[in-house]
Amino acid sequence: MVGNVNLTDNDGIASLIAAASGSQLLMLMSNVDGVYTADPNTDPTATRVRNMLSPEDSNDLDFTGTSTAGRGGMGSKV
């Protein structure tokens, strides 16, 4: 753990490298078609978020879902 970045999460490691190298853009790829208000697999009321212009735009989103493919999930991408 460095700060609040988990070093077992490749999204967190990528953000540290991007910041250390002075990058102006970090693009994280996913097999999910967007950020949702909740897990669309378990919550039928989940809707896709169209715009997130600041970190505060994610404050009310639920990133507690689990994944069999990785550790970080959408919360680490945001």
N, C-alpha and C positions, 0 to 999 in steps of 0.2 A: 504494500500500500504506500503510495506517494501522494501526500496531501489527501484528497478524497478520491483518488484514482486507483482502482484495483488493477494491479499489474498482471492478473490472470485474465483480464478482459482486453482483447485486441483493439477494441474501439478506444479504450482509455489510453493504451500504449500509443496508438496512432495519434491521438490528440496531443500527447506529450511531445512526440517527435515533431509534429507540425508546429507546435508552439516554439520548441527549441530551435527549429530551423528557420523560423521567421516566415513560415508559409502564410499566405493570405487566404487560402482555401483548403479545406479538408472535406473530401467527399467519402462518405461511408455508404457502402452498398448493402442491400438487404433483399430478401426474397418476399418481403411484405410490400404491398402496394401503397403504403402511406402510414402516417401516424393516426391512431384512432383515439377516441375519447375513452374507450375501454377495450378489452379483448373482444374482437368481433366473433371469435370462435365460441365464446361463452356468454356474451351479452348481446341480445338481438337489438338493443337500442343504441349500440355503438355506432358512431358516425366518424367518417374520415375528416381530419382537420385540414382545411384548405390552405391556411396561411399561419405561420408562426414567425412573427417578426422580431420577437425578443425572447429571452429565456423565461420571462414571467408568463408568457403565453402557454407554457407547459405546466404551470403550477397546479391546475385542477385536473390534470390527466392521470389516469391510473396505469402505472408501469410495473405492476406487481405480477404480471403473467410470467409463466415459465416457458422455457424452450428446450427441446431436446437437441437442438443444433448448436447452442452456444451458451455463454454465461451472462453476457451483458444485456441482451435484449434491446428493446426500443429505448428504454430509459437511458442507457449509456450512449446511444446515438444522439439523442436530444441533448 
